[in-house]
């Protein structure tokens, strides 16, 4: 059995990164599905509105249909906007952007021998 030349800490960081990417992928899929469902609902309600409006015979009836539709759309847009915003914010908070501890990154630029020699001159 061949041993890996990478230290255990590097492997654990890779596992953490893979888990984070997997979680991000799931969140993107959830967001995309919610967005498509929202667009589908908006399209369906729009076509229903056009159908109802085309059957109106006088301006007062058309005004009532428009008022009902606008009220329903207002509530729908608020709910969908809030839900999609929460999903998007969850997407931004995946933890992949968390700072990596210095021990995992290597020495700071000032701690590198080539930089320390140049700074001393």
Backbone as ProteinMPNN parsed JSONL, in Angstrom:
{"seq_chain_A": "XXXXXXXXXXXXXXXXXXXXXXXXXXXXXXXXXXXXXXXXXXXXXXXXXXXXXXXXXXXXXXXXXXXXXXXXXXXXXXXXXXXXXXXXXXXXXXXXXXXXXXXXXXXXXXXXXXXXXXXXX", "coords_chain_A": {"N_chain_A": [[0.843, -1.167, 0.0], [0.718, 2.106, -0.975], [1.966, 5.092, 0.447], [0.648, 8.344, 0.923], [2.231, 11.315, -0.208], [1.463, 13.68, 0.792], [0.816, 15.542, 3.769], [-1.31, 14.631, 6.589], [-2.872, 16.815, 7.437], [-3.228, 18.307, 5.103], [-4.823, 16.548, 3.641], [-7.115, 16.47, 5.24], [-7.966, 19.085, 4.962], [-8.594, 19.084, 2.27], [-10.724, 17.262, 2.271], [-12.543, 18.777, 3.756], [-12.917, 20.891, 2.008], [-14.057, 19.557, -0.196], [-16.44, 18.66, 0.97], [-17.594, 21.151, 1.523], [-17.907, 22.143, -1.089], [-19.688, 20.293, -2.082], [-21.905, 20.796, -0.468], [-22.409, 23.409, -1.303], [-23.079, 22.917, -3.975], [-25.492, 21.509, -3.644], [-27.024, 23.549, -2.508], [-27.082, 25.4, -4.614], [-28.511, 23.939, -6.481], [-30.986, 23.711, -5.124], [-31.698, 26.435, -5.005], [-31.892, 27.02, -7.773], [-34.017, 25.328, -8.532], [-36.092, 26.443, -6.999], [-36.186, 28.997, -8.105], [-36.914, 28.43, -10.775], [-39.42, 27.258, -10.317], [-40.738, 29.488, -9.269], [-40.693, 31.218, -11.479], [-42.233, 29.7, -13.244], [-44.694, 29.7, -11.905], [-45.267, 32.457, -11.97], [-45.541, 32.805, -14.716], [-47.748, 31.141, -15.254], [-49.783, 32.401, -13.701], [-49.838, 34.826, -14.988], [-50.764, 34.137, -17.56], [-53.293, 33.163, -16.852], [-54.435, 35.534, -15.923], [-54.455, 37.071, -18.303], [-56.266, 35.541, -19.78], [-58.626, 35.796, -18.223], [-58.967, 38.565, -18.379], [-59.383, 38.927, -21.09], [-61.941, 37.988, -21.387], [-63.549, 39.888, -20.307], [-66.241, 42.231, -20.525], [-66.803, 44.87, -20.094], [-65.332, 48.026, -19.005], [-65.355, 48.33, -16.2], [-65.562, 45.773, -15.141], [-63.143, 44.758, -16.125], [-61.405, 46.393, -14.7], [-61.911, 45.467, -12.089], [-60.97, 42.812, -12.325], [-58.267, 43.336, -12.856], [-57.561, 44.615, -10.455], [-57.944, 42.529, -8.587], [-56.049, 40.702, -9.529], [-53.651, 42.159, -9.275], [-53.546, 42.476, -6.483], [-53.252, 39.793, -5.688], [-50.827, 39.232, -6.945], [-49.114, 40.964, -5.632], [-48.951, 39.882, -3.018], [-47.911, 37.379, -3.679], [-45.448, 38.066, -4.903], [-44.094, 39.279, -2.768], [-43.849, 37.113, -0.965], [-42.443, 35.187, -2.55], [-40.172, 36.674, -3.215], [-38.996, 37.038, -0.704], [-38.48, 34.372, 0.015], [-36.716, 33.522, -2.062], [-34.653, 35.328, -1.63], [-33.733, 34.516, 0.895], [-32.797, 31.962, 0.243], [-30.76, 32.668, -1.533], [-29.056, 34.155, 0.112], [-28.305, 32.121, 1.842], [-26.836, 30.656, 0.071], [-24.648, 32.324, -0.261], [-23.448, 32.041, 2.17], [-21.752, 29.734, 2.561], [-19.459, 28.934, 3.8], [-17.161, 28.396, 2.464], [-15.59, 30.539, 2.009], [-14.257, 30.999, 4.304], [-11.537, 31.984, 6.392], [-8.355, 30.425, 6.012], [-6.451, 28.675, 8.35], [-3.207, 29.892, 9.377], [-1.25, 27.916, 9.6], [-2.017, 26.054, 7.742], [-1.704, 27.436, 5.393], [0.94, 28.072, 5.098], [4.026, 29.895, 5.714], [3.813, 33.408, 6.543], [4.289, 36.178, 4.234], [6.358, 37.871, 5.229], [7.678, 36.096, 6.819], [8.965, 34.351, 5.167], [12.052, 33.033, 4.01], [13.386, 34.221, 1.731], [12.165, 36.712, 1.509], [12.674, 37.781, 4.018], [15.445, 38.09, 3.956], [15.688, 39.987, 1.933], [14.376, 42.108, 3.105], [16.087, 42.721, 5.169], [18.231, 43.91, 3.965]], "CA_chain_A": [[0.0, 0.0, 0.0], [1.547, 3.306, -1.099], [1.597, 6.181, 1.345], [0.547, 9.64, 0.278], [3.319, 12.214, 0.149], [0.882, 14.864, 1.445], [0.527, 15.338, 5.196], [-2.697, 14.412, 6.982], [-3.571, 18.106, 7.514], [-3.642, 18.656, 3.742], [-5.935, 15.674, 3.262], [-8.3, 16.896, 5.971], [-8.412, 20.326, 4.356], [-9.21, 18.691, 1.006], [-12.034, 16.701, 2.609], [-13.393, 19.893, 4.151], [-13.228, 21.621, 0.783], [-14.986, 18.733, -0.972], [-17.729, 18.725, 1.662], [-18.132, 22.492, 1.295], [-18.341, 22.229, -2.499], [-20.88, 19.445, -2.19], [-22.983, 21.558, 0.17], [-22.685, 24.516, -2.207], [-23.771, 22.362, -5.138], [-26.868, 21.234, -3.227], [-27.709, 24.827, -2.324], [-27.31, 25.969, -5.945], [-29.608, 23.159, -7.063], [-32.21, 24.121, -4.432], [-32.012, 27.789, -5.462], [-32.33, 26.946, -9.168], [-35.356, 24.726, -8.561], [-37.036, 27.431, -6.462], [-36.297, 30.07, -9.091], [-37.698, 27.918, -11.903], [-40.801, 27.124, -9.851], [-41.282, 30.833, -9.157], [-40.926, 31.698, -12.845], [-43.351, 28.933, -13.793], [-45.901, 30.217, -11.252], [-45.515, 33.792, -12.51], [-46.03, 32.629, -16.086], [-49.109, 30.593, -15.185], [-50.728, 33.419, -13.226], [-49.94, 35.829, -16.054], [-51.655, 33.624, -18.606], [-54.643, 33.146, -16.278], [-54.888, 36.927, -15.924], [-54.772, 37.454, -19.689], [-57.504, 34.837, -20.144], [-59.751, 36.444, -17.526], [-59.113, 39.924, -18.901], [-59.932, 38.866, -22.454], [-63.375, 37.675, -21.298], [-64.265, 41.033, -19.745], [-67.073, 42.916, -21.523], [-66.858, 46.317, -19.839], [-64.14, 48.51, -18.304], [-65.44, 48.14, -14.745], [-65.226, 44.366, -14.895], [-61.705, 44.653, -16.381], [-60.745, 47.036, -13.556], [-62.02, 44.55, -10.952], [-60.058, 41.696, -12.586], [-56.906, 43.861, -12.671], [-57.367, 44.863, -9.03], [-57.78, 41.222, -7.935], [-54.782, 40.121, -9.953], [-52.564, 42.926, -8.662], [-53.5, 42.12, -5.063], [-52.684, 38.445, -5.568], [-49.422, 39.305, -7.352], [-48.376, 41.651, -4.566], [-48.683, 38.897, -1.96], [-47.045, 36.348, -4.246], [-44.117, 38.621, -5.114], [-43.458, 39.449, -1.458], [-43.492, 35.789, -0.447], [-41.402, 34.591, -3.386], [-38.956, 37.477, -3.064], [-38.404, 36.726, 0.606], [-37.97, 32.991, -0.028], [-35.54, 33.475, -2.932], [-33.582, 36.072, -0.954], [-33.182, 33.656, 1.941], [-32.011, 30.912, -0.406], [-29.558, 33.272, -2.092], [-28.159, 34.472, 1.22], [-27.755, 30.848, 2.311], [-25.814, 30.32, -0.921], [-23.462, 33.155, 0.014], [-22.91, 31.678, 3.475], [-21.409, 28.312, 2.494], [-18.293, 28.641, 4.62], [-15.984, 28.194, 1.623], [-14.766, 31.733, 2.065], [-13.686, 31.145, 5.64], [-10.079, 32.066, 6.336], [-7.614, 29.19, 6.27], [-5.458, 28.934, 9.39], [-1.868, 30.16, 8.859], [-0.473, 26.674, 9.519], [-2.399, 25.358, 6.518], [-1.302, 28.245, 4.244], [2.384, 28.242, 5.029], [4.465, 31.095, 6.426], [3.425, 34.712, 6.021], [5.334, 36.695, 3.353], [7.486, 38.393, 5.995], [8.341, 34.977, 7.463], [9.668, 33.555, 4.161], [13.476, 33.362, 4.039], [13.787, 35.111, 0.649], [11.653, 38.051, 1.832], [13.347, 38.257, 5.224], [16.783, 38.531, 3.545], [15.524, 41.217, 1.16], [13.963, 43.173, 4.039], [17.226, 43.056, 6.016], [19.199, 44.699, 3.189]], "C_chain_A": [[0.898, 1.244, 0.0], [1.036, 4.386, -0.165], [1.561, 7.481, 0.554], [1.706, 10.521, 0.721], [2.791, 13.473, 0.835], [0.611, 14.575, 2.91], [-0.976, 15.198, 5.434], [-3.481, 15.721, 7.004], [-4.048, 18.546, 6.136], [-4.83, 17.817, 3.296], [-7.216, 16.091, 3.971], [-8.837, 18.192, 5.38], [-9.103, 20.029, 3.021], [-10.598, 18.12, 1.254], [-13.017, 17.798, 2.981], [-13.835, 20.687, 2.928], [-14.236, 20.852, -0.071], [-16.373, 18.762, -0.339], [-18.395, 20.084, 1.441], [-18.653, 22.659, -0.126], [-19.603, 21.408, -2.721], [-22.098, 20.162, -1.62], [-23.388, 22.732, -0.723], [-23.463, 24.045, -3.428], [-25.235, 22.064, -4.816], [-27.659, 22.526, -3.075], [-28.006, 25.497, -3.665], [-28.476, 25.246, -6.613], [-30.945, 23.553, -6.434], [-32.654, 25.503, -4.901], [-32.543, 27.766, -6.894], [-33.735, 26.366, -9.285], [-36.407, 25.717, -8.064], [-37.256, 28.562, -7.452], [-37.136, 29.634, -10.287], [-39.159, 27.755, -11.513], [-41.476, 28.489, -9.75], [-41.588, 31.416, -10.536], [-42.11, 30.988, -13.491], [-44.681, 29.447, -13.217], [-46.261, 31.595, -11.792], [-46.072, 33.707, -13.932], [-47.472, 32.13, -16.085], [-50.123, 31.643, -14.734], [-50.897, 34.531, -14.255], [-50.876, 35.387, -17.157], [-53.094, 33.533, -18.104], [-55.241, 34.549, -16.291], [-55.297, 37.372, -17.33], [-56.066, 36.789, -20.137], [-58.724, 35.474, -19.501], [-60.017, 37.831, -18.096], [-59.735, 39.919, -20.298], [-61.426, 38.542, -22.462], [-64.205, 38.826, -20.736], [-65.012, 41.774, -20.853], [-67.193, 44.418, -21.268], [-65.654, 46.738, -18.997], [-64.176, 48.293, -16.786], [-65.092, 46.704, -14.359], [-63.713, 44.153, -15.092], [-60.923, 45.273, -15.219], [-60.766, 46.147, -12.33], [-61.057, 43.376, -11.109], [-58.608, 42.142, -12.368], [-56.602, 44.071, -11.195], [-57.146, 43.55, -8.276], [-56.416, 40.62, -8.263], [-53.6, 40.845, -9.309], [-52.429, 42.62, -7.174], [-52.861, 40.755, -4.841], [-51.198, 38.465, -5.926], [-48.558, 39.972, -6.289], [-47.988, 40.656, -3.476], [-47.706, 37.826, -2.455], [-45.609, 36.85, -4.394], [-43.389, 38.817, -3.783], [-42.983, 38.108, -0.899], [-42.351, 35.156, -1.227], [-40.087, 35.357, -3.258], [-38.241, 37.173, -1.767], [-37.761, 35.338, 0.577], [-36.706, 32.9, -0.884], [-34.365, 34.235, -2.321], [-32.926, 35.226, 0.126], [-32.329, 32.545, 1.353], [-30.705, 31.469, -0.959], [-28.558, 33.615, -0.991], [-27.543, 33.207, 1.809], [-26.655, 30.377, 1.356], [-24.522, 31.073, -0.65], [-22.768, 32.741, 1.299], [-22.559, 30.191, 3.516], [-20.235, 27.939, 3.379], [-17.046, 28.408, 3.788], [-15.055, 29.398, 1.661], [-14.123, 31.95, 3.421], [-12.167, 31.187, 5.554], [-9.429, 30.734, 6.701], [-6.567, 29.506, 7.338], [-4.061, 29.052, 8.786], [-1.057, 28.874, 8.7], [-0.807, 25.909, 8.248], [-1.93, 26.122, 5.28], [0.203, 28.315, 4.069], [2.763, 29.538, 5.718], [3.965, 32.366, 5.749], [4.559, 35.244, 5.16], [6.557, 37.214, 4.106], [8.296, 37.276, 6.646], [9.138, 34.128, 6.478], [11.142, 33.992, 4.128], [13.896, 34.352, 2.956], [13.337, 36.544, 0.918], [12.367, 38.629, 3.052], [14.748, 38.773, 4.872], [16.698, 39.843, 2.784], [15.162, 42.377, 2.076], [15.132, 43.619, 4.903], [18.226, 43.95, 5.289], [18.845, 46.131, 3.11]], "O_chain_A": [[1.741, 1.404, 0.883], [-0.17, 4.573, -0.006], [2.35, 7.685, -0.368], [2.117, 10.483, 1.881], [3.567, 14.248, 1.394], [0.214, 13.462, 3.254], [-1.796, 15.59, 4.604], [-4.652, 15.734, 6.624], [-5.142, 19.095, 6.003], [-5.743, 18.325, 2.645], [-8.29, 16.069, 3.37], [-10.052, 18.375, 5.305], [-10.099, 20.671, 2.689], [-11.544, 18.448, 0.538], [-14.18, 17.764, 2.579], [-14.989, 21.103, 2.83], [-15.169, 21.447, -0.61], [-17.374, 18.876, -1.047], [-19.6, 20.164, 1.203], [-19.713, 23.247, -0.342], [-20.485, 21.812, -3.479], [-23.179, 20.141, -2.208], [-24.576, 23.015, -0.879], [-24.404, 24.71, -3.861], [-26.118, 22.338, -5.63], [-28.825, 22.595, -3.463], [-29.067, 26.096, -3.834], [-29.328, 25.877, -7.238], [-31.935, 23.712, -7.148], [-33.836, 25.725, -5.165], [-33.54, 28.423, -7.193], [-34.551, 26.866, -10.06], [-37.489, 25.819, -8.642], [-38.38, 29.034, -7.622], [-37.981, 30.395, -10.759], [-40.047, 28.082, -12.301], [-42.646, 28.634, -10.104], [-42.632, 32.04, -10.729], [-42.899, 31.609, -14.204], [-45.662, 29.607, -13.943], [-47.433, 31.874, -12.045], [-46.974, 34.461, -14.297], [-48.313, 32.637, -16.827], [-51.2, 31.759, -15.319], [-51.977, 35.111, -14.378], [-51.692, 36.174, -17.638], [-54.024, 33.802, -18.864], [-56.41, 34.731, -16.629], [-56.354, 37.975, -17.517], [-56.881, 37.421, -20.809], [-59.745, 35.67, -20.16], [-61.171, 38.221, -18.274], [-60.519, 40.805, -20.64], [-62.104, 38.801, -23.456], [-65.433, 38.743, -20.695], [-64.506, 41.931, -21.964], [-67.641, 45.157, -22.144], [-65.026, 45.9, -18.35], [-63.133, 48.095, -16.164], [-64.406, 46.466, -13.365], [-63.082, 43.444, -14.309], [-59.896, 44.736, -14.804], [-59.777, 46.064, -11.603], [-60.398, 42.982, -10.146], [-57.815, 41.416, -11.767], [-55.509, 43.743, -10.733], [-56.263, 43.466, -7.423], [-55.724, 40.099, -7.389], [-52.654, 40.204, -8.851], [-51.315, 42.517, -6.661], [-52.044, 40.574, -3.938], [-50.397, 37.789, -5.28], [-47.408, 39.586, -6.078], [-46.829, 40.6, -3.063], [-46.792, 37.423, -1.735], [-44.662, 36.142, -4.051], [-42.192, 38.545, -3.688], [-41.855, 37.989, -0.421], [-41.399, 34.646, -0.637], [-39.015, 34.755, -3.199], [-37.015, 37.063, -1.737], [-36.641, 35.152, 1.054], [-35.73, 32.269, -0.478], [-33.213, 33.831, -2.477], [-31.702, 35.219, 0.257], [-31.269, 32.217, 1.887], [-29.662, 30.821, -0.867], [-27.357, 33.392, -1.144], [-26.386, 33.219, 2.231], [-25.668, 29.777, 1.78], [-23.43, 30.522, -0.794], [-21.597, 33.068, 1.492], [-23.015, 29.47, 4.403], [-20.032, 26.763, 3.681], [-15.964, 28.236, 4.349], [-13.864, 29.278, 1.374], [-13.506, 32.989, 3.654], [-11.575, 30.495, 4.726], [-9.899, 30.016, 7.584], [-5.868, 30.513, 7.23], [-3.758, 28.39, 7.793], [-0.263, 28.755, 7.767], [0.041, 25.184, 7.727], [-1.772, 25.52, 4.218], [0.681, 28.596, 2.97], [1.892, 30.218, 6.259], [3.728, 32.394, 4.541], [5.698, 34.809, 5.329], [7.684, 37.012, 3.655], [9.462, 37.472, 6.989], [9.912, 33.268, 6.899], [11.439, 35.184, 4.21], [14.693, 35.248, 3.234], [14.053, 37.489, 0.588], [12.633, 39.829, 3.109], [15.192, 39.779, 5.425], [17.543, 40.72, 2.966], [15.595, 43.507, 1.849], [15.174, 44.772, 5.332], [18.988, 44.672, 5.93], [19.566, 46.913, 2.491]]}, "name": "protein", "num_of_chains": 1, "seq": "XXXXXXXXXXXXXXXXXXXXXXXXXXXXXXXXXXXXXXXXXXXXXXXXXXXXXXXXXXXXXXXXXXXXXXXXXXXXXXXXXXXXXXXXXXXXXXXXXXXXXXXXXXXXXXXXXXXXXXXXX"}
